[in-house]
């Protein structure tokens, strides 16, 4: 364990860093409340009835902006046509399902769950927003029951069930994690009517089973399947599992312990930086904090709430986010995925902001205001001219980026996150 003086030497307290300048041409920056209201408005106006569309590969630089303009027009027409019947916010990436090239179920359910949960937690929940959340939740439940790309990795007889396109890259676990998060939040916040609440509660055990089936060989979970654990996916999944236990659902204790063990193997003892993936039996790695700045906060927060870390280490992770922010910014909204110098993919940008905001709330109260302000300044700086946030080249992913930004904006007022407790509450099934 690093001593506090060494920790501070590795990553100085981030509230001593200079602040980010206001955007050019803006005399008065919007408040947190202004940005929250804007994010809610954007999400309410961007849900769709998804129909398979053509995947887009890497475009020539001179073709990118024209294609984005055309795509924005197409999506605007789709959302206008959907009106008040839009049910989902599909996350879009380069991975598509063959043979028709549709967005995989894991992306559709994951993106929808993240957006719906953010809308649920935002202040001023009214009837219109409740109905939108209910439509999204019904879509998630239907997809989990009917979409073969979301089936558990193995059946009850232990036979592997692959995605229909038989690719090794498989994002259903991402959908399982965030679907579970949404359903637990609905139950916790009372955000569903009686019928939908019953359906949500009934779906939770199946999602917990899916996470058991999707566990990597060395513990933890991978964003796109595989035997190695991804710290960012493992950390996010553990936070959701802690919430499930707090609500009385039975969670496999050894599975949680293995995931915590995997996370600890992924952290560098000297700098607090995190490996991109953690192999079974891995001992150490050479990755720099700048390359892991978007995943450090969620991984360290999961360890802290799991009884395996400290406030000092969490502070290093939060500081690491700010210290590596410019490197994250350099990859934001760019083509390609894991490119140099740190192998950062664009889609970690707002993911990192969402979880850094949660981690800030785990630090001593006196440190939080300055750190919150730094994060807010960065959200203001990276807001699109038309409003909202997007870290991909795909216009559709503005919903995901905006939802993650909204989660960051809401973090200061969010209730404390549950800590891991191995003993489930009585009933063991959310009773």
N, C-alpha and C positions, 0 to 999 in steps of 0.2 A: 504493500500500500504506500502510495506517495505521501510524504508529509505535506502539510499545508504550505510551508514556505516554498517547497519545490513545485507544488501545483501552481502557485501564483507566478512563479518564474516561468513555467511552461506557457501559461496563458493568462496575462494580466487581466484584472477585472475589466469587463467590457464597458462599464459605465464611465471609465476614464478616457475612452476613445472619443475622437471628434465626431460630431453628429453629421448626418447626411444633409446636404443642402436642399432647400426647397426646389421644386421643379421650375425651370425657367419660365417666366411669364406669368407665374401664379403669385399674386400678392398675399393671399391668405390661404393657408393649407386647410383642407377639410378636417373636421374633427373625427374622432373614433366613431361617434354616433352617426355622422354623415356617411362615412364609409360603410358602416354596417347597414344602414338603410339602402345605400346604393347596391350593395351585394345582394341583399334580399330581393330588391326589385329586379336585378339582372337574372337571378335564378328563377324567379317566378315567371319571367318572360322568355325563358329559353328551354323549357322542357319540350320533348318531342315524342312523336310516335315513330320510332325508328324503323326504317326500311333499309335493306341492304344497299350499300352504295359502293362505289369503286374505290379501292385502296389507292393511295398516292405514295409513290416511291420518292426518292430524292430528286428534287427538281433543280434545273439550272438556275443560278442566281437571278437571271433576268426573267424567269418564269414564275418565281415564287410569289412575288407581290400580286401579279395579275390573277394567279390561281386563288390566292387567299381572298381577293375581292370577289371573285366569282363564287367561291364557297360560302362567304358570308351572305351573299344574296340568296343562294340556294337554301341555306339553313334558316334564314329569316322567313322565307316563303313556307318552309316546313313547319316552323313554330307558329306562324300565323294561321296556317291551315289547321294545326292541332288545336289551337285556341285553349280552351279550358279542359281539353281531354288529354293533353300531353302527360306522359307517364314516366319518362325517364330522361336522365342526363348521361348518355353514354360517354365514357372516357374513350378517346381515340388515340391510338399509337400506330406504329408501323406493323404490328402483328395483326393479321387477319386470319379467319378460319376459311379453309378451302371447303368446297370448290367455288362458292359464290363470293368469297372475299368479305363476308360480313364481319362486323366487330364481334369478338368472342364474348360469351356470356359473362366471364369474369370481369371484363372491362365494363360491360353494360350495367351489371349489378353493382360492382364496386363504385363506379362513378355516380350512379343513382343514389346509392346508400350514403355516400359522403355528402352529396348535396342535400338530400332530404334531412339528414341528421343536423346539418348546419342550420337549415331553415327551422327545424324544431327547436333548437337551442337559442335562436335569436329572439330578442325581446319583442313584445307586442304581437304574440301569436294570435291571429284572428281566424275567423271561419274559413276564409278563402285559402289561407295558407294551410290550415288543417286539412282541407279537402285535397290540396295539391300533395301534401305529405302522404295522405291516405292512398291516393292513386299510385304514387311512387312505391309505397310499401306493398300494395297489391301486386304491382309488377314484379317486385323483388321476390315475393312469395311464389308467384306463378312460375317465374324463371327457375327458381330453385327446385320446384317440383317437376318441371317439364323440359328444361333445356339440358340435353345430354352433355354439353360442354361444362356443366356445373356439377355433374354427378360426382360422388365421392371417389377418391382415388382407388379404393378397393371396396368390394362388396363384403357382405357379412361372412362369406366363405373364404375371404382372403384373396380372391382373384382380382388382379389389377384391372382397372377400367380406364382405359386411355381416352383422351379427347378424340372425337371422331376424325380429326384430320391427322392423327397419329404423329404429331410433332412432339419433340421433347420440350419445346418452349410452351408452357401451359400456365395460364394466369388464373385458373379457377380459385386457387387458394386466396388470392387477393380479394376476389369477390366474396368468398366465405367469411373472411375476417371482417370486412366492412358491412356486410349484410348482418352479421351477428351484432356488430356495434350499433347499427340502426335499431334493430329489434329490441335490444336491451334498453336503449335510450327511450324508445317509445313506452316500454313497460315502466321504466323509472319515472318518466315525466308525465305519465298519463296522457300521452299524445294520441291515443287511438280510441275509437269507440269500442263498445264491448265486444262486438263480433270480430273486429280486426285485432283487438287485444288478445282474444283467445287464439286466433290463428298465429299471431306473432309468438306467443308463448309456446305453442305446439311445435313451431319450427326451430326453436332454440336447440333442443337436444340433438336434432339431426345435423345442425351446423357444428355443434361440439364434436359429434362423431366424425364429421368431415375433416375437422382439424386434427383429430387423432390419426385419421387415415393419411393425411397429407404431411405428417411430421417427417423431417429428414432423418437420415440414419444416425447422425450424431446429435440429434435434438434440434429443436427450432424449426423454422419454416423458411422456404425459399419463395421469393416473389414469383418465379416462373418454374416451379417444381424443381426437381433435382435433389441430390443427396446433401448438398451444402446448405448451411443456414445463412440467410441474408439478415444482418443485424437490423436493418430498418423494418423488414417485414416481421421478424421475430419480436422486436420491441413493440411494434404496433399490435401484434396479435396477443402478446402477453398482457398489455394494458386492457384489452377487451376481455380476456379471460379473468382478470382480477375483478372486473365489473360483474361478470357472470357469477362468480363465487359470492360476491357481495349481495347479489339478488337471490342466492339460495340454490343456484343450479349446481349440479355435481360436475366437477371438472377433474380430470385425471391428474392427480398430484405428481406422480413420477414424470409425466410429460412436461409439466411446468418446471420441475427441477432440471430436467435435461435441457430445456430451452434456456434457463438461466445459466447453466453450465456452458452452453454454446456461446452465449453472449460474453461471458467472462473470458473465454478463449479468444474472442474476436477483438478485445481491447488491448492496446499497447500499454504496458505498465509505465513506461517512461514518459509518454506524451499524452496518453488518453485518446489517441487516434484509433479509428476503427477499421478493421478489415472489411472489404466489400462483401466477401463471403467467408464462411468459417467451415473448414473441412473437419470431419471427425478426427479427433486426435491432434488437431493443429496446435502448434506451439509457437506463438509469436508471428509477426508479419512486419513488413517495412513500409506500409502505407502512411502517408503524412496526414496531419489533421486537415489541411486544406482540401484534400480529396474526400475526407469523410465528414466534413462539417455539416452536411445536411442529414446525416444519420446518427451523429453522436448523441444529440439530445434525446431522441426517442429511445435509443438503446440504453443510455445511462439512466433515464427516468424509469424505464422498466426494471432495471437492476435495483435502483434505489427503492422503489415501491415493492420490490420482491425481497428486500432485506439483504441485498448483496452489494450495496454501494453506499456513498456518503454524500453529504451536501457539498463537500469540497470537490469531489469528482464531478458532480452535476454542474458545478460552477465552471469547471474546465470545459465541459461539453458545450455549455451555453456560450462561453467566451470563444470556443472553437468555431461556433456558427458565425459569429461576427467577424472573427479573424479571417475566415475563409470565404466571407460573403462575396468579395469581388471576383473570386474564382468561380463561384456559383453563377454570378451575374454574367460572366463572360460566356457561359454556355446557355443561358436562358434564351428561349425562343429561337434556338439555332437548329439547323438540320443535323441529322445524325444522332447517335446515342452516346456511347462511352468514348469520348475523344480526349486527347491530351490537353494540358500536361498531366492532369490528375484523373483522367478517365471519368469525368463527370458527365452524366446524362442530363439533358434539359429538364426532365420531369421531376428531378429532385428539388427544384428551386422552391416552389410553394409548399411542397411536402415539408421541406426543412423549416419554413416559416411557421407552419401550423404546429409542429411539435416543439420547436424552440420556444414558442409562446407558452405551451404547457409546462415545459421545463423551467421557464422563468418563475412560474408560480410555485415551483417546488423549492426555490431559494428563500433565504431569510427575507422577511417582509420589507426591511429597510433597503434592500438592494433592488427590489422589483420596479419601482416607478421609473428610474432612469433607464433600465433595460427595456421596459415596455415602450418608452418613448423612442428608443433607438429602433426597435422593431417596427413601430408605427411609421417612423420616418422612411424606412426602407419600403414599406408597403405603399406609402404615398408616392415615392420615387418610381416605383415599378408599375404603377397603375397605368392602364392603357388610356390613350387620349379620349376614347369613346366611353371609358369607364370599365371597371372590372379588371381582372388579372388573368394572364395566360402565359405559361412557360413553354408551350409547344408551338410548332409552326401551324398546327391545325386549328382553325377558328373554333371548331366544336369544343375544344378543351378549355375554352374560357370558363365554361361551367365548373369544371374541376378546379381550375386555378382560383376562381372566385370563391368557391366553397371552402378551399383550404385557407385562403386569405380571411374569410369570414370566421373560420374556426380560430385563427390567430387573433382576430379582433375581439372575439368573445371570451378569450382565455382569462382575462383579469376578473371577470365576473362569474366564471364557471365554478361550480362546487369542487371541493377537493376530490382528487381522483382516488378510488379505493386502493388500498394496499392488498398485497397477496396474503390470504389466510388459507391454510391448508384444510381447515375444518369447515365444510359447507354448513350453511344454516339448516335448520330442521326442515324436513320435506325433501330437500335435495333436488327439487325440480321447479324451483321458483314459486313454491306455494306460499 
